[in-house]
Amino acid sequence: MSDAVPPRRETAPGAESPGSAPSGVTAAPPPVPLTSSDGAGRSSGRQGHSSDGPGRAEALLASLAPPLLDWLPRQRWFAGKGSPVTGLAPVTAVDLLPLGPPGGAPGLLHLLVRARQPGTGSDDCYQLLLGVRHVLPPRLAPALVGRPDGGPLRGLAVYEALADPRLAGLLLERLRVPGRLGPLRFAREPHTDLPAGLAPRLLGVEQSNSSVVYGDSYILKLFRRVGPGVNPDLELPRALARTGCARVPAPAAWFEAEPPGATEPMTLGVLQPFLAGSADGWRLALDALAAGDGFTAAARALGQATAEVHRALAAALPTVDLDPPRLERIAAAMRRRLDVTAEAVPALRPYRDALRAAYDELTRPPGPGRPRRAQRIHGDLHLGQALRTAADGRWSLIDFEGEPARPLAERRRPQPVEQDVAGMLRSFDYAAAVGRAGTEWAPRAREAYCDGYAAAHRDPREDGPLLVAQETDKAVYEVLYEARHRPDWLPVPLSAIRRLAERADGVRRP
């Protein structure tokens, strides 16, 4: 989702999952392969197993379903909150580490499961990494998923594997040695040297995904809700690395799944350098506000960094003309979002006609010498997606996944760069509201950001109708989000709505 305030990243139902590719499990020590091979399984590597036996897959899910049906909807990264999960279907199951005898090694089970939620109309596919032990040590008690009452995992403790340093470390070892393990493929950039034995620690701040830091050197992001196609958080940083752009950490390794019957691989996780000693822009802005300092110099440098990334993306990947039909489709989608939001939030209704005028202005020709282009962009840019290192004050951009609520195919479409710029401008407004800034803090930060952007690229303010339409659409989205999830925050986007409506009214009635 678009997020001007970083701590509230949540997902919503989206892209469909690929076809089912069930796998099986057995649990007889020692050691116990959690998924066993009967000759049909495609196992490779020094350890781990996978199988395509539907009977064993059904037994596995029957064993895990009671605890998972209770545990899954309570996870911060689960998309379909508020609607019951009526069942689980296996997509793949891979034993990354066999379960040892009592007192021996824990097991590590990698699952892709489809959660059936008739109330949402979605059938989302989730990535689960489950540890399995005979006895769960007290330090891992908070990570417990449950103890199945029957089936192949009967009586065993099943838990969130990323909370177990031993199992989290195994993922890094897998990425150090590229290769296949059943439907899973582990890849690494050539000439990348990943050291062994880096201590893992699970980060607890994300909501839509999970991340593990290894020795303050690397960070592994694991996508929880997955679908077919390359995730932009792998695709775009790799493309930027090819251009030599140093504003985005280049992926060192990644892994994906290729379930039988799937048309495209599913990106499961990306390993990148960890920017130790850095702070995100949201925290830096709030610190500046608390100290009574301005943020113009930092905002200007951040605008320059954003422009450099946009220029590199345009050089690395195809761009398209924003011709009249494309602009009309963009404006039509904005109008639909406005109408839906106005029906749900009565406070928006007085501004609907004026805001529609901003969308109508978008479809008018921009004038000679001002071509409009669309390209690959960040897609969910805000202050929390920018990191500044303390040593040199350099800004970097992270998290190119885009809005997790949107389907993956939509997130990979070219968009005007003004969409990213608008997201950052809205983020300055949110920071000013949270930090109780005076009336000039946000406008100065916004102008400085655009000045920095213009110094490295073109001035986003030159095409006022496009930038205003993008910012209006972002504010409308925020109105709906705040009304549903944080009603006390609704005045923040409504203040922007009033400002934007007054501007649009002025354009409509000169």
Disulfide bonds with the S-S distance in Angstrom:
none
